[in-house]
Amino acid sequence: MHANPDPQTVWSQPSLGITNVSGLGTATLVVTVNGTLGAADVLRARIGAGLTDLSNNGFAPTEFWFGGTGNDTIALDNYGSDLPIEVRGQGGSDTLVGSFQNDRLTDGGGIDTLSGGGGADAIILVENGSSRPYSRDTVHIGLFESRTGGGLADAIVGQTGVAGTGFDVSSGTLANHDVLSLTSEIIAADVTGGNATDSGAVAQHDITNGIVTFKDTGGATLAINQANSGNAITYLSGALTAGQTAAFAYDSDSNGSADSLLLFQHNGGFAPHTLVRLGGLQGATLGTTAANGVVLLEDTTAPEPTQFALTSNGIAFDFAENAFVPLAAAIDMSKNGVTPMAITGVTGSGTAHVEVQTDQTLAATDWVFLQYTGSTTVDSLRDTAGNLLLGDDPALYGGSAEGSSGNNSIDISGLSALVEYDVNGYAGNDTLVGSGGNDFITGGSGADRMTGGAGIDQFQFDQGDSTPVAVNLGGDATLNTGDTFAFTGGADVITDLATGDSVSFQTLQSGYMGSLPTNGLAANQAFFAVRGPTTARTPSRWTRPPAPTH
């Protein structure tokens, strides 16, 4: 156990020792430690299988983060553990932020803000109006944090077996109703007899106050459960547009009765859509004003680009919602890092796809260095709700180098080593050289050569970026000495991976990094990590060397 640990340095914090345990054999254990804990303290405890019930069943190993009775902030967004994580706010008005894992967050009493972060999180709201009075809790779901596909959706539920808990839409005081904070608060408009691309039996839809009723080709209403929820989600992906939100009744245990709402938000064409299960809600609608039986939506999030590309004379952005880009936007650009680019026009402002024109012409082999410093309503990007996208602090972030579709040669080694940069190659066989500081480098598709330079650099590879790979495991179809991986056109090469540098692999779906390849052309549905020597002159073929001897 650790008291008030910093999630970044938790292992270096002094631990607390157990001095006494009382209540053994009962439903309540009291653990006494050799330290003093107050209302504002946070306790981290790891519990293993050594804790058992009277039948000797072991407790599932779990890492707990407990808040005190005061106002606590437990933020684990840059933290990971080898155990499942459970965060409990207890009393007070708490801010709880989960990790990238599948976490459990429990609010306790008070006006709380909860965000599960990445992974499929369970957010448990335990206020019941009696032992824990209702107060307004806000659950925040950001882009990529609760996703369609791959079992990555969050669930907002109540305490098992305790009436009145869960997402509050019906308590006596409207000001205490809970809030669901999303990327957009735009609710899909009412429609009767809507028609999008069929998915399974789902062929038509109606929408009333944000609630979707699905129908088959004959107009019969369809109940949505585990078996056909994927069809409903796929259908909505075609029926709605970027930033629109809708929900539908869902039978989560397929027992014939709807027990939840599944909320869907369309995030455009370049980010996974948002999906959240609201357990126990039946007959509720969506709204932006508190009312009985209304899931209250809120948007306090600035519009973030989900896709970026160079055009023939400027840049194009895609967003998960409609975004407004003023002509006076504080976007400083230079062609190939040298020639200034003045903004001459903006098209698509107020939509999810915006293009910025400049006074320069760009070829496929050109790249653009840009820095965004928006700080006011005049020079900042904003969304429909008026949230401003503020620029990064120039003292911390120096900007980004953005390649095009050709073979780009990007070299920012001459820039300041005191700030961080992004370097993105996109398509083509690119040569990317980072700064003397900390860089985030993505080669994109093609066979790229990446040099981080000094500093702590991170190299990211996205699923599907590799050139085609032919695998030859030999007649035994087993990875062993002499097997080969041939990369058509060459493979990505990191020239100077050093202590502190890291490599990350981004997949479209979970579970795509766990299987060995088979003989033949490898599909882009898995990453497969191999280790061994290669040469800079022949990076198109890798042969598994003999296992080292010790």
C-alpha positions in Angstrom: 0.0 0.0 0.0 1.1 3.6 -0.7 -0.4 6.9 0.6 -0.9 9.7 -1.9 1.3 8.1 -4.6 2.1 10.0 -7.8 0.9 7.7 -10.6 4.1 8.5 -12.5 6.5 7.5 -9.6 4.3 5.2 -7.5 6.9 2.5 -7.1 9.3 5.0 -5.5 6.8 6.1 -2.9 7.3 4.8 0.7 4.9 1.9 1.4 2.6 1.4 4.3 2.9 -1.7 6.4 -0.1 -3.6 7.9 0.0 -3.6 11.7 -3.4 -5.3 12.4 -6.4 -6.9 10.7 -9.7 -7.3 12.5 -13.0 -8.8 11.3 -11.6 -11.9 9.8 -14.4 -14.3 8.9 -17.0 -11.5 8.6 -18.2 -9.3 5.7 -16.1 -6.3 6.9 -12.3 -6.3 7.3 -10.6 -3.4 9.1 -6.9 -3.1 8.1 -4.7 -0.9 10.3 -1.5 0.5 8.8 1.6 2.2 10.2 0.6 5.7 9.1 -2.1 8.3 9.4 -4.7 8.9 6.7 -6.9 12.0 6.5 -9.9 13.1 4.5 -7.8 14.4 1.6 -5.5 11.4 1.3 -5.5 8.8 -1.4 -4.5 5.2 -0.8 -3.2 2.7 -3.3 -3.6 -1.0 -2.4 -2.9 -4.2 -4.3 -5.0 -7.1 -3.2 -4.1 -10.6 -4.3 -5.5 -14.1 -4.2 -4.2 -14.7 -0.7 -7.4 -13.0 0.5 -10.1 -15.7 0.5 -13.7 -16.2 1.6 -14.8 -19.0 4.0 -14.9 -21.5 1.1 -11.3 -20.6 0.4 -12.1 -18.9 -2.9 -9.4 -16.4 -3.7 -10.1 -12.7 -4.3 -9.5 -11.6 -7.8 -6.1 -9.8 -7.8 -6.9 -6.1 -8.1 -5.2 -2.7 -7.7 -7.4 -0.3 -5.8 -7.1 3.5 -5.6 -9.2 4.8 -2.7 -10.1 8.5 -2.1 -10.8 9.9 1.3 -14.0 11.6 2.5 -12.7 14.9 1.1 -12.4 16.2 -2.4 -9.9 14.0 -4.2 -8.3 13.9 -7.7 -7.1 10.5 -8.8 -5.9 10.7 -12.4 -4.4 7.6 -14.0 -4.5 8.6 -17.6 -0.8 8.1 -17.9 -0.6 5.1 -15.7 -0.7 1.3 -16.2 -0.7 -1.7 -14.0 -0.2 -5.4 -14.3 -3.5 -5.9 -12.4 -7.0 -4.8 -13.1 -7.6 -1.3 -11.7 -10.5 -0.1 -9.5 -10.8 3.5 -8.5 -13.2 4.6 -5.7 -13.9 8.2 -4.8 -15.6 7.6 -1.5 -17.0 10.9 -0.1 -16.4 14.4 -1.3 -16.5 16.0 -4.7 -14.0 13.9 -6.6 -12.3 13.8 -10.0 -11.6 10.3 -11.1 -9.8 9.4 -14.4 -9.1 5.9 -15.4 -6.1 4.4 -17.2 -5.9 2.9 -20.7 -7.0 -0.4 -19.3 -10.4 -1.8 -18.6 -11.0 0.0 -15.3 -13.8 0.2 -12.7 -14.6 3.7 -11.4 -17.0 4.2 -8.4 -18.1 7.7 -7.5 -19.3 7.7 -3.8 -21.1 10.8 -2.6 -20.6 14.4 -3.7 -20.4 16.2 -7.0 -18.1 14.0 -9.0 -16.5 14.0 -12.4 -15.6 10.6 -13.9 -13.7 9.6 -17.0 -12.8 6.1 -17.8 -10.1 6.9 -20.3 -9.2 4.2 -22.8 -10.4 0.6 -22.6 -13.9 -0.8 -21.8 -14.6 0.8 -18.4 -17.3 0.2 -15.9 -18.4 3.5 -14.3 -20.5 2.8 -11.2 -22.7 5.5 -9.8 -23.8 4.6 -6.2 -25.9 7.6 -5.1 -29.4 6.4 -4.2 -31.1 9.4 -2.6 -31.1 8.0 0.9 -27.8 6.8 2.4 -26.0 8.8 -0.4 -28.0 11.9 -1.4 -28.2 12.7 -5.1 -25.9 15.3 -6.5 -24.9 16.1 -10.1 -22.2 13.8 -11.4 -20.6 14.2 -14.8 -19.3 11.3 -16.8 -17.0 12.5 -19.6 -16.4 10.3 -22.7 -13.7 11.6 -25.0 -12.8 10.6 -28.6 -11.4 7.0 -28.7 -12.3 6.4 -25.1 -15.5 4.3 -25.5 -15.6 2.9 -29.0 -17.7 0.8 -31.3 -16.1 -2.5 -32.3 -13.8 -4.8 -30.3 -15.7 -4.7 -27.0 -14.3 -1.3 -26.1 -17.5 0.5 -25.0 -17.9 1.8 -21.5 -20.9 0.9 -19.3 -22.4 3.4 -16.9 -24.3 1.4 -14.3 -25.6 1.4 -10.7 -24.5 -0.6 -7.7 -25.6 -4.2 -8.0 -28.8 -4.8 -5.9 -29.2 -1.2 -4.7 -32.3 0.5 -6.0 -32.0 4.1 -7.2 -28.4 4.0 -8.2 -27.0 4.5 -11.7 -27.2 7.4 -14.1 -29.8 9.7 -12.5 -32.5 11.1 -14.8 -35.4 11.0 -12.4 -34.6 12.3 -8.9 -36.7 15.1 -7.5 -34.3 18.0 -8.0 -33.4 18.6 -11.7 -30.2 20.3 -10.7 -28.9 17.0 -9.3 -29.5 15.0 -12.5 -26.3 13.5 -13.9 -24.6 14.7 -17.0 -23.0 12.8 -19.9 -20.3 14.9 -21.4 -19.4 14.0 -25.0 -17.5 15.4 -28.0 -20.7 16.8 -29.3 -24.1 17.5 -27.8 -26.0 17.6 -31.2 -29.0 15.2 -31.0 -30.1 13.6 -34.2 -33.3 15.2 -35.6 -36.7 13.5 -35.4 -37.4 11.4 -38.4 -40.2 8.9 -39.5 -39.5 6.3 -42.0 -35.8 7.0 -42.3 -33.8 4.7 -44.6 -30.1 4.0 -44.6 -28.0 1.1 -45.9 -29.5 -2.2 -44.6 -27.5 -4.1 -42.0 -28.8 -7.6 -41.3 -32.5 -7.3 -40.7 -32.2 -3.5 -39.9 -33.6 -1.6 -42.9 -35.6 1.4 -41.6 -35.7 3.7 -38.5 -37.6 6.4 -36.7 -36.1 8.9 -34.3 -38.0 10.7 -31.6 -36.2 12.9 -29.0 -32.9 11.2 -29.9 -34.3 7.6 -29.4 -34.1 5.3 -32.4 -36.7 2.6 -33.2 -35.3 0.1 -35.8 -37.5 -1.7 -38.3 -37.1 -4.4 -40.9 -38.0 -4.1 -44.6 -41.7 -4.7 -43.8 -41.9 -2.0 -41.1 -42.0 -4.3 -38.1 -40.2 -3.0 -35.0 -37.0 -4.8 -34.1 -35.8 -5.5 -30.6 -32.1 -5.0 -30.2 -30.0 -7.4 -28.2 -26.5 -8.9 -28.2 -27.2 -10.9 -31.4 -28.1 -7.9 -33.6 -26.6 -4.9 -31.8 -23.8 -4.9 -34.3 -26.3 -4.5 -37.2 -28.0 -1.6 -35.4 -24.6 0.2 -34.9 -23.5 -0.4 -38.5 -26.9 0.9 -39.7 -26.6 4.1 -37.5 -23.1 4.7 -38.9 -24.7 5.2 -42.3 -27.9 7.0 -41.0 -26.2 9.7 -39.0 -23.4 12.3 -39.7 -20.4 13.6 -37.8 -21.3 14.9 -34.4 -24.9 13.5 -34.3 -26.0 11.5 -31.3 -28.8 9.0 -30.8 -29.7 6.1 -28.5 -31.8 3.0 -28.5 -33.3 0.4 -26.1 -31.0 -2.5 -25.6 -31.5 -6.0 -24.1 -28.0 -6.6 -22.7 -28.6 -10.1 -21.4 -30.9 -11.2 -24.3 -33.7 -12.3 -21.9 -36.4 -10.6 -24.0 -36.6 -7.3 -22.1 -34.7 -4.1 -22.7 -32.7 -3.1 -19.7 -30.4 -0.4 -21.0 -29.9 2.4 -23.4 -27.0 2.2 -26.0 -25.9 5.7 -26.9 -24.2 6.2 -30.2 -22.3 9.2 -31.4 -21.0 9.5 -35.0 -17.4 10.7 -35.1 -17.0 11.3 -38.8 -15.0 9.1 -41.2 -11.6 8.9 -39.5 -12.2 8.1 -35.9 -14.1 5.2 -34.3 -17.7 6.1 -33.3 -18.6 6.5 -29.6 -20.7 3.8 -28.0 -21.8 3.9 -24.3 -24.2 1.6 -22.4 -26.4 3.3 -19.8 -27.5 0.4 -17.6 -30.9 0.4 -16.1 -32.3 3.3 -18.2 -35.6 2.4 -19.9 -38.0 4.9 -21.5 -35.5 7.8 -21.3 -34.9 10.3 -24.1 -31.9 12.6 -24.9 -31.8 16.3 -24.3 -29.5 19.3 -23.5 -31.8 20.7 -20.8 -32.5 18.8 -17.5 -35.9 17.2 -17.3 -37.4 14.1 -15.9 -36.6 11.1 -17.9 -33.9 12.9 -20.0 -30.3 11.9 -20.4 -28.7 15.3 -20.2 -25.9 15.8 -22.8 -23.1 18.3 -22.6 -20.3 19.4 -24.8 -17.3 21.2 -23.2 -14.7 19.7 -25.5 -12.9 21.6 -28.2 -13.0 20.2 -31.8 -10.0 18.0 -32.4 -8.9 17.1 -35.9 -9.2 13.4 -36.5 -7.4 13.5 -39.9 -5.0 15.9 -41.6 -3.7 16.1 -45.1 -1.8 18.4 -47.4 -3.6 19.7 -50.5 -2.3 21.3 -53.6 -2.2 24.7 -51.9 -2.7 24.2 -48.2 -4.1 21.8 -45.7 -7.3 19.9 -45.0 -8.8 18.9 -41.6 -11.4 16.4 -40.7 -13.3 16.5 -37.4 -15.6 14.4 -35.4 -18.1 17.2 -35.3 -18.8 20.4 -37.3 -16.0 22.9 -36.8 -15.5 26.5 -37.6 -12.1 27.8 -38.9 -11.8 31.6 -39.2 -9.7 33.2 -42.0 -7.7 34.8 -39.2 -6.9 31.4 -37.7 -3.5 31.4 -35.9 -2.0 28.7 -38.0 1.6 29.5 -38.9 2.9 27.4 -41.9 6.1 27.1 -43.9 6.6 25.1 -47.1 9.4 22.6 -46.5 10.1 24.4 -43.2 11.4 27.4 -45.1 9.0 29.4 -47.2 6.2 31.2 -45.3 2.6 30.3 -46.3 -0.1 33.0 -46.0 -3.7 31.9 -45.6 -5.8 33.2 -48.5 -9.1 31.3 -48.0 -11.1 28.8 -46.0 -13.7 26.4 -47.4 -16.1 24.1 -45.5 -16.0 26.1 -42.2 -19.0 24.9 -40.2 -18.8 21.3 -41.4 -16.7 18.3 -40.5 -14.3 18.8 -43.4 -12.5 22.1 -43.7 -9.8 23.1 -46.1 -7.4 26.1 -45.7 -5.9 27.6 -48.9 -2.6 29.5 -48.9 -0.4 31.5 -51.4 1.9 28.5 -52.0 1.7 25.5 -54.4 2.5 22.1 -52.9 3.8 19.0 -54.7 3.5 15.4 -53.4 7.1 15.6 -52.2 6.7 18.8 -50.3 6.1 19.0 -46.6 4.7 21.7 -44.3 5.9 22.8 -40.9 3.0 24.2 -38.9 2.3 25.6 -35.4 -1.2 26.5 -34.1 -1.3 29.2 -31.4 -5.0 30.1 -31.3 -6.0 31.9 -28.1 -9.1 34.1 -28.8 -12.5 33.9 -30.4 -10.9 35.7 -33.4 -8.0 33.3 -34.2 -9.2 30.0 -32.7 -11.0 27.0 -34.2 -14.3 26.3 -32.4 -17.3 23.9 -32.5 -21.0 24.5 -32.6 -21.2 24.8 -28.8 -18.6 27.5 -28.9 -15.7 25.5 -27.4 -12.4 27.0 -28.5 -9.5 24.8 -29.6 -6.6 26.6 -27.9 -3.1 26.4 -29.2 -0.2 24.6 -27.5 2.2 26.5 -25.3 5.2 27.4 -27.5 7.5 27.0 -24.5 6.6 23.3 -24.5 5.5 22.3 -28.0 7.3 23.5 -31.1 4.9 22.4 -33.8 4.6 19.6 -36.3 6.2 18.6 -39.7 3.5 17.1 -42.0 4.4 15.1 -45.1 2.3 14.6 -48.2 1.6 11.6 -50.4 5.0 11.4 -52.1 8.5 10.4 -50.9 9.1 13.2 -48.3 12.5 14.1 -46.9 11.8 15.9 -43.6 14.7 17.1 -41.4 14.0 19.2 -38.3 17.3 18.5 -36.6 18.2 22.2 -36.6 15.2 23.2 -34.4 15.2 23.8 -30.7 16.0 20.9 -28.5 14.0 22.5 -25.6 10.5 21.7 -26.9 8.6 18.7 -28.4 7.7 18.1 -32.0 5.5 15.8 -34.2 6.9 14.4 -37.4 4.4 12.7 -39.7 5.4 11.1 -43.1 2.0 9.8 -44.3 2.1 7.9 -47.6 5.3 7.3 -49.6 8.8 6.1 -48.8 9.8 8.9 -46.4 13.1 9.9 -44.7 12.2 11.5 -41.4 14.8 13.2 -39.1 13.7 14.5 -35.7 15.0 17.4 -33.6 17.4 17.4 -30.8 14.5 17.3 -28.3 11.7 14.8 -27.7 9.8 13.8 -30.9 6.7 11.8 -31.8 7.4 10.3 -35.2 4.9 8.4 -37.5 6.1 7.2 -40.8 2.7 6.3 -42.2 2.4 3.9 -45.1 5.4 3.0 -47.3 8.9 2.0 -46.4 10.2 4.8 -44.1 13.5 5.6 -42.6 13.3 7.3 -39.2 15.9 9.0 -37.1 14.9 10.4 -33.8 18.0 12.2 -32.9 18.8 13.2 -29.3 16.0 13.4 -26.8 13.4 10.8 -25.9 11.5 9.8 -29.0 8.4 7.8 -29.6 7.9 6.0 -32.9 4.3 5.0 -33.8 3.1 2.4 -36.3 -0.5 2.1 -37.3 -2.1 -1.1 -38.4 -2.0 -1.4 -42.2 1.0 0.9 -42.7 3.4 -1.8 -43.5 4.4 -2.7 -47.1 3.2 -6.1 -48.1 4.9 -8.9 -46.2 5.5 -12.4 -47.4 6.1 -15.0 -44.6 8.0 -18.2 -45.1 7.9 -20.4 -42.0 9.1 -23.5 -43.9 7.5 -26.9 -44.0 6.9 -27.1 -40.3 4.9 -23.8 -40.3 6.5 -22.9 -37.0 8.7 -19.8 -36.3 12.2 -21.0 -35.9 15.8 -20.5 -37.2 15.9 -19.7 -40.9 12.4 -18.5 -41.4 12.1 -15.3 -43.5 9.9 -12.2 -43.6 10.2 -10.4 -47.0 8.9 -6.8 -47.2 8.0 -5.7 -50.7 9.6 -2.4 -51.4 11.4 -2.4 -48.1 10.5 -2.1 -44.5 10.4 0.7 -42.0 13.7 1.3 -40.3 14.5 3.1 -37.1 18.2 4.1 -37.3 19.0 5.2 -33.8 16.6 3.5 -31.2 18.2 4.4 -27.9 17.6 4.2 -24.2 14.3 6.0 -23.3 12.9 5.8 -26.8 9.7 3.8 -27.4 7.8 2.1 -30.1 3.9 1.9 -30.1 1.6 -0.1 -32.3 -1.9 1.2 -32.9 -4.6 -1.3 -34.0 -8.1 -0.8 -35.4 -9.6 -3.5 -33.2 -8.5 -5.1 -29.9 -7.0 -8.6 -30.1 -5.2 -8.0 -33.3 -1.7 -8.5 -31.9 -1.8 -12.0 -30.5 -1.4 -14.6 -33.2 1.5 -15.9 -35.2 1.6 -15.3 -39.0 1.1 -18.2 -41.4 3.0 -19.0 -44.6 2.2 -16.6 -47.5 1.2 -13.0 -47.8 0.5 -11.6 -44.3 -2.8 -9.8 -43.8 -2.9 -6.3 -42.2 -4.9 -7.7 -39.4 -2.1 -8.2 -36.9 1.2 -6.9 -35.8 3.9 -9.5 -35.3 7.0 -8.4 -33.5 10.3 -10.0 -34.4 13.8 -9.3 -33.1 17.1 -9.8 -34.9 19.8 -8.1 -37.0 19.3 -6.4 -40.3 21.3 -4.0 -42.4 20.5 -0.5 -43.5 21.2 -1.5 -47.1 18.9 -4.5 -47.2 15.9 -3.7 -45.0 13.5 -5.7 -47.2 14.2 -9.1 -45.7 14.6 -10.4 -42.2 15.8 -14.0 -41.4 15.3 -15.3 -37.9 18.7 -16.0 -36.4 19.6 -18.9 -34.1 18.5 -18.5 -30.5 21.3 -16.9 -28.4 23.2 -19.1 -26.0 23.8 -18.2 -22.4 
